[in-house]
Amino acid sequence: MSGAGQSRARDFGHVDVSDSLSVAPGVSRHYSREYAALKQQFSGAPLDVSFRQLVGPLPANEYTHSLYPYPARLLRHIPRFLLSTDAVVEGIVTVFDPFVGSGTVLLEAQLRGFRSIGVEQNPVAALVSRVKTRPSDVSGLAPMLADVLKAAKRRRRVTYPSPLLDRWYTPASRSALGRLLTCITDGVADVDVARLCLALTARRLSMTDPRIPVPVRSARNADASAEDVWSAWQSEARHLMAKLSTLSAQRPPAEVREGDSRNLEMWPTETEAASTLLLTSPPYGAAQKYVRSTSLEAGWLGYAPEGRTAHLEHSNVGREHLSPKDRTLELGDVWDDGLRSVLGAVATKDSRRAQIYVAYFADMQRVFSNARASGVRRIALISGTNNVVGGVLHTNHHLADIVTSLGYRRSMSMRDPIRGRTLLTTRRNGVPSPAEFIDIFERTGDA
């Protein structure tokens, strides 16, 4: 690194990669014995399992898992356990997640020595996943991010990508963020890292309530200045470099495909699928928080040029707001008689809620049909229940029914009574506390 580069790096804090925590690929699998003991007990009904107890405590800021505060992230104990179990990964070369979110499964696959592929429709989440699993050489990041900051302080041209941002920033902070965006747009060595640094800086400087995942106006940052933006950029840059430096450079590749998992072209090829484990936690049926929580970042990154993110939500699997096409769906568009009966009962109480779940299960049928069409060898499905119009919709059962109808045999089922602080919450109205159901399916020979 040149003397100027070394000086710029010092501005962002020194990161010694040699002292960072790292994990080499091919880590020995630790949980095969525990899984075998569970398998002996399995007789068809889900076994109660605490993955937190099985795996033990994991640091909140471990590796790059806490790179970005994406809502309702998968409890990483679950993929860590499954990917460290011989019976689950036997014959597996590639791990595939059709709902990759912020990349928990892909990172866990890398840490266990597996090549991985993920599909994600939310462009902000796809960006986070790409950075979270990128090659870990950070030597050039400090000078690059320092150069962006230095240029932005001199720059007068402001890039203002969306009217969505008007009410969430002071004029001074909005101008400074727009100057940073101009410099990034003009060209940088690692555009993904620079764009994520901008998104994190914009998130920190917004006039929103940090306790609520979706944007809610508050007095926070009501007096934010350009200097506050510059300081936040430096802080986020240090955070990014420190996190990225914790990963071994010897990890297998992770590929993030920004697109729609209902599209078979997004999936592994037939040859790849024969040795692929599909490991995923699908979105909830009315999962508007995923898009809404990232709406300001989407605005800064150019994904909401007209000031709205409805087009992103309408394209997602799991959505609160129905598109005109969604409203044409009928109960007959879901395959299972039992599910049609359940959704019909929901429709008598709230036709709109029923329509949301008709759209959701029709989408999930298309997704898992792609698993069959491509020939995915094994499926590990992590799903839960939903509280709908005062009752429990056993989404996990209905998704499992879709998978088995496509020629997969359930070989294991576990239930973890996870109580989270975002989408999974203990309710006081008599509805059972939510849990995650972990089902393992094997492709049958005649499917």
C-alpha positions in Angstrom: 0.0 0.0 0.0 1.3 3.5 -0.8 2.1 6.1 1.9 -1.1 8.0 0.9 -3.1 4.8 1.1 -1.6 4.0 4.5 -2.6 7.4 5.7 -6.2 7.0 4.5 -6.4 3.6 6.1 -5.4 5.0 9.5 -8.3 7.4 9.2 -10.7 4.5 9.3 -8.9 2.4 12.0 -6.3 -0.3 11.5 -7.6 -3.8 10.8 -5.0 -6.6 11.1 -6.4 -9.5 9.1 -3.8 -11.9 10.6 -5.3 -11.4 14.0 -8.9 -11.8 12.9 -11.1 -14.8 13.7 -11.3 -17.1 10.7 -12.8 -20.4 9.8 -11.3 -22.7 7.2 -13.5 -24.6 4.8 -14.2 -28.2 5.6 -14.7 -27.7 9.4 -15.3 -31.1 11.1 -19.0 -31.8 11.6 -19.9 -31.8 15.2 -23.6 -32.7 15.5 -24.0 -36.0 13.7 -24.2 -38.0 16.9 -26.9 -35.7 18.3 -28.9 -35.9 15.0 -28.6 -39.7 15.0 -30.1 -39.8 18.5 -32.9 -37.6 17.5 -33.5 -39.7 14.4 -33.9 -42.8 16.6 -36.8 -41.0 18.4 -38.5 -39.7 15.3 -41.8 -41.5 14.5 -43.5 -38.9 12.3 -44.5 -36.2 14.8 -42.1 -33.2 15.3 -39.5 -33.6 18.0 -39.1 -30.7 20.4 -35.6 -29.4 20.0 -33.8 -26.3 21.2 -31.1 -25.5 18.7 -29.8 -22.8 21.0 -29.0 -25.6 23.5 -27.7 -28.0 20.9 -25.3 -25.5 19.4 -24.6 -23.4 22.4 -24.3 -19.6 22.6 -23.1 -17.7 19.5 -21.8 -14.2 19.7 -24.2 -11.6 18.4 -21.5 -10.0 16.2 -20.0 -13.3 15.0 -18.3 -13.0 11.5 -20.4 -10.9 9.2 -23.8 -12.0 10.5 -24.5 -8.6 12.1 -23.4 -6.6 9.1 -26.8 -5.2 8.5 -30.0 -5.2 10.8 -32.3 -7.1 8.4 -35.6 -8.0 10.1 -36.6 -11.5 11.2 -33.2 -13.1 10.4 -33.0 -16.8 10.6 -31.6 -18.1 13.9 -28.1 -19.1 12.7 -27.9 -22.0 15.2 -30.3 -24.0 12.9 -28.3 -23.9 9.6 -25.1 -24.4 11.6 -26.4 -27.6 13.2 -27.9 -28.9 9.9 -24.8 -28.2 7.9 -22.6 -29.9 10.5 -24.6 -33.1 10.4 -23.5 -36.0 8.2 -27.1 -37.3 7.5 -28.1 -33.8 6.2 -25.0 -33.1 4.1 -24.2 -36.6 2.8 -23.7 -36.4 -0.9 -24.1 -32.6 -0.9 -21.8 -30.2 -2.8 -23.9 -27.1 -3.1 -26.3 -25.4 -0.7 -29.1 -23.4 -2.3 -31.4 -20.9 -0.7 -34.3 -19.5 -2.9 -35.1 -16.9 -0.2 -31.7 -15.8 0.8 -32.6 -12.6 2.6 -29.5 -11.1 4.2 -27.4 -14.2 3.6 -27.4 -16.2 6.8 -27.6 -19.6 5.0 -25.0 -18.7 2.4 -22.5 -17.5 5.1 -23.1 -20.6 7.2 -22.5 -22.8 4.1 -19.2 -21.0 3.4 -18.1 -21.6 7.0 -18.9 -25.3 6.7 -17.0 -25.6 3.4 -19.9 -25.7 0.9 -20.4 -23.8 -2.3 -23.6 -21.9 -2.1 -26.2 -20.1 -4.3 -29.0 -17.8 -3.2 -31.8 -16.0 -4.9 -33.3 -12.8 -3.5 -35.8 -10.3 -4.9 -35.3 -7.5 -2.4 -32.3 -5.6 -4.0 -31.2 -4.2 -0.7 -31.0 -7.7 0.9 -29.3 -9.0 -2.2 -26.6 -6.3 -1.8 -26.1 -7.2 1.9 -25.8 -10.9 1.0 -23.2 -10.2 -1.7 -21.1 -8.1 0.7 -21.5 -10.5 3.6 -20.1 -13.4 1.6 -17.6 -11.6 -0.7 -13.9 -12.5 -1.0 -12.4 -11.3 2.2 -9.4 -9.3 1.0 -9.9 -6.0 2.7 -6.6 -4.4 2.0 -8.0 -2.0 -0.6 -11.2 -1.0 1.1 -9.9 1.5 3.6 -8.2 3.7 1.0 -11.2 3.4 -1.4 -13.8 4.4 1.2 -11.5 7.2 2.4 -11.2 8.5 -1.2 -15.0 8.5 -1.5 -15.3 10.6 1.6 -12.5 13.0 0.6 -14.1 13.5 -2.8 -17.6 14.0 -1.4 -16.4 16.8 0.8 -15.1 18.7 -2.2 -18.0 17.7 -4.5 -20.9 20.1 -5.2 -22.9 17.9 -7.5 -25.6 16.1 -5.6 -27.3 12.9 -6.7 -30.8 12.8 -5.4 -32.3 9.5 -6.4 -35.8 9.5 -4.9 -38.5 11.9 -3.6 -39.2 9.1 -1.0 -36.3 10.6 1.0 -37.7 14.1 1.5 -39.2 13.8 4.9 -36.6 11.6 6.5 -33.5 13.7 6.3 -32.4 17.3 7.1 -31.4 19.3 4.0 -27.8 19.3 5.2 -27.6 15.5 5.7 -29.5 14.8 2.5 -27.1 16.9 0.5 -24.0 15.2 2.1 -25.4 11.8 1.4 -26.2 12.8 -2.2 -22.6 13.9 -2.7 -21.3 10.6 -1.4 -23.7 8.9 -3.9 -22.3 11.0 -6.7 -18.8 9.9 -5.9 -19.8 6.2 -5.8 -21.7 6.6 -9.1 -18.7 8.1 -10.7 -16.9 4.8 -10.2 -15.2 2.9 -7.3 -13.2 -0.2 -7.1 -15.7 -2.2 -5.0 -19.1 -0.7 -5.7 -21.1 -3.1 -3.6 -19.1 -2.3 -0.4 -19.3 1.4 -1.1 -23.1 1.2 -1.7 -23.6 -0.8 1.5 -21.6 1.8 3.4 -23.8 4.5 2.0 -27.0 2.5 2.9 -25.8 2.0 6.5 -24.8 5.7 6.8 -28.2 6.8 5.5 -29.9 4.5 7.9 -27.9 6.0 10.8 -28.7 9.6 9.8 -32.4 9.2 9.1 -35.1 10.8 11.2 -36.6 7.5 12.2 -37.2 5.6 15.4 -34.4 3.0 15.7 -36.5 0.8 17.9 -39.0 0.0 15.1 -37.9 -2.0 12.0 -40.0 0.0 9.5 -39.5 3.8 9.1 -41.5 5.8 11.7 -40.8 9.5 12.0 -39.0 10.6 15.2 -37.0 13.6 16.4 -33.8 11.6 16.0 -31.2 13.4 13.8 -33.5 16.4 13.5 -30.4 18.6 13.5 -28.1 16.4 11.5 -25.4 18.2 9.6 -23.0 17.3 6.9 -20.3 16.7 9.5 -22.5 14.1 11.1 -22.7 12.3 7.8 -19.0 12.4 7.3 -18.5 11.0 10.8 -21.1 8.3 10.3 -19.5 7.3 7.0 -16.2 6.8 8.7 -17.8 4.8 11.5 -19.6 2.5 9.1 -16.5 2.0 7.0 -14.6 0.9 10.1 -17.4 -1.5 11.0 -17.5 -3.0 7.5 -13.8 -3.6 7.3 -13.6 -5.1 10.8 -16.5 -7.5 10.0 -15.2 -8.5 6.6 -11.7 -9.2 8.0 -13.1 -11.9 10.3 -13.6 -14.3 7.3 -11.1 -16.7 5.9 -10.0 -16.0 2.3 -10.2 -19.8 1.7 -14.0 -20.0 1.8 -15.9 -21.6 -1.1 -17.7 -19.2 -3.4 -21.2 -17.9 -2.7 -23.3 -16.6 -5.6 -26.2 -14.2 -5.0 -28.7 -14.2 -7.9 -30.9 -11.1 -7.7 -34.2 -12.3 -9.1 -37.3 -14.4 -8.6 -37.1 -17.9 -7.2 -40.4 -18.7 -9.0 -38.3 -18.5 -12.2 -36.6 -21.9 -12.9 -33.7 -20.1 -14.6 -32.6 -18.9 -11.1 -32.1 -22.4 -9.8 -29.1 -24.8 -10.0 -28.8 -26.8 -13.2 -30.0 -30.4 -13.3 -26.4 -31.6 -12.9 -25.8 -29.3 -9.9 -29.2 -30.1 -8.3 -28.3 -33.8 -8.0 -25.9 -32.9 -5.2 -27.7 -29.8 -3.9 -29.3 -29.2 -0.5 -32.1 -26.7 -0.5 -31.9 -25.0 2.9 -34.3 -22.1 3.4 -36.6 -20.2 5.7 -39.3 -18.8 3.4 -40.9 -15.4 4.1 -44.1 -15.2 5.9 -47.4 -14.9 4.0 -47.8 -11.2 4.7 -44.2 -10.2 5.1 -44.4 -6.5 4.3 -41.6 -5.7 6.8 -38.9 -7.0 4.6 -39.4 -4.3 1.9 -40.7 -1.6 4.2 -37.8 -1.9 6.6 -35.3 -1.3 3.8 -37.3 1.4 2.0 -35.0 4.3 2.7 -32.0 2.4 1.7 -33.8 1.4 -1.5 -34.4 5.0 -2.1 -30.8 6.0 -1.8 -29.7 3.0 -4.0 -32.0 4.0 -6.8 -34.7 1.3 -6.4 -37.5 3.8 -5.7 -37.1 6.5 -8.3 -40.8 7.5 -8.1 -40.8 7.7 -4.4 -42.5 4.3 -3.7 -41.5 0.7 -3.0 -44.9 -0.9 -3.8 -43.4 -2.4 -7.0 -40.8 -4.2 -4.9 -43.4 -5.6 -2.6 -45.8 -6.6 -5.3 -43.0 -8.8 -6.9 -42.0 -10.5 -3.6 -43.2 -13.9 -2.4 -45.1 -13.0 0.8 -46.7 -9.6 0.6 -49.2 -7.5 2.4 -50.4 -5.4 -0.5 -52.0 -7.2 -3.4 -51.3 -6.4 -7.0 -54.1 -6.4 -9.6 -52.9 -9.8 -10.8 -53.1 -11.2 -7.2 -56.7 -10.2 -7.0 -57.6 -12.5 -9.9 -56.5 -15.6 -8.0 -59.1 -18.0 -6.6 -59.1 -20.8 -4.0 -58.8 -23.3 -6.9 -55.3 -21.9 -7.5 -54.0 -23.8 -4.4 -53.7 -27.5 -4.9 -54.6 -29.0 -1.6 -58.2 -29.6 -0.6 -57.5 -29.1 3.1 -55.7 -25.8 2.5 -58.6 -24.6 0.3 -61.0 -25.4 3.1 -58.8 -23.5 5.6 -58.5 -20.4 3.4 -62.2 -20.6 2.6 -62.9 -20.2 6.3 -60.5 -17.3 6.5 -62.4 -15.7 3.6 -65.7 -15.7 5.5 -64.0 -13.4 8.1 -61.7 -11.4 5.9 -61.6 -11.9 2.2 -58.5 -9.7 1.7 -56.5 -11.8 4.2 -57.6 -14.9 2.5 -56.5 -13.5 -0.9 -53.1 -12.7 0.6 -52.6 -16.3 1.6 -54.0 -17.7 -1.7 -51.3 -15.6 -3.5 -48.7 -16.8 -1.0 -49.4 -20.5 -1.3 -49.8 -20.3 -5.1 -46.3 -18.7 -5.2 -44.8 -21.4 -2.9 -46.2 -24.1 -5.1 -44.3 -22.6 -8.0 -41.1 -22.4 -6.0 -41.2 -26.0 -4.8 -42.2 -27.2 -8.3 -38.9 -25.7 -9.4 -37.1 -27.9 -6.8 -38.7 -31.0 -8.4 -38.1 -29.8 -12.0 -34.4 -29.1 -11.3 -34.0 -32.3 -9.3 -32.9 -30.9 -6.0 -31.6 -33.9 -3.9 -32.7 -32.8 -0.4 -34.7 -30.1 1.2 -34.4 -28.6 4.7 -37.4 -26.4 5.3 -37.6 -24.0 8.2 -41.1 -22.5 8.6 -43.6 -21.5 11.2 -47.2 -20.7 11.9 -49.2 -17.5 11.2 -51.9 -15.8 13.3 -54.6 -14.9 10.8 -58.0 -13.4 11.7 -57.8 -14.7 15.3 -56.7 -18.2 14.5 -53.6 -20.1 13.7 -52.7 -20.9 10.1 -50.3 -23.9 10.2 -48.2 -22.6 7.3 -45.5 -25.2 8.1 -48.0 -28.1 7.6 -49.2 -26.7 4.3 -45.7 -26.1 2.9 -44.7 -29.6 3.9 -47.8 -30.9 2.1 -46.7 -29.1 -1.0 -43.2 -30.6 -0.8 -44.4 -34.1 -0.2 -46.9 -33.9 -3.1 -44.0 -33.2 -5.4 -42.3 -36.5 -4.7 -40.3 -35.8 -1.6 -40.4 -38.0 1.6 -40.1 -36.4 5.0 -37.3 -38.0 6.9 -37.2 -35.8 10.0 -39.2 -33.1 11.7 -38.3 -30.9 14.6 -39.9 -28.1 16.5 -38.0 -25.2 18.2 -40.1 -22.9 20.3 -38.2 -19.8 19.3 -39.4 -16.5 20.8 -37.9 -13.6 18.9 -38.4 -9.9 19.1 -39.5 -9.1 15.6 -41.9 -11.3 13.6 -41.9 -14.1 16.2 -43.5 -12.9 19.4 -45.3 -14.5 22.3 -48.9 -13.5 22.2 -51.3 -12.9 25.1 -54.6 -13.7 23.4 -54.4 -17.5 23.9 -52.7 -18.2 20.5 -49.8 -20.6 21.0 -46.3 -19.1 21.1 -44.8 -19.3 17.6 -42.2 -21.9 16.9 -40.0 -22.8 14.0 -40.5 -26.2 12.4 -37.5 -27.8 10.7 -38.4 -30.5 8.2 -36.0 -32.6 6.2 -37.2 -34.1 2.9 -35.5 -36.6 0.6 -36.3 -36.8 -3.1 -37.8 -40.2 -4.0 -36.5 -42.2 -6.9 -39.7 -42.1 -8.9 -40.3 -38.3 -8.6 
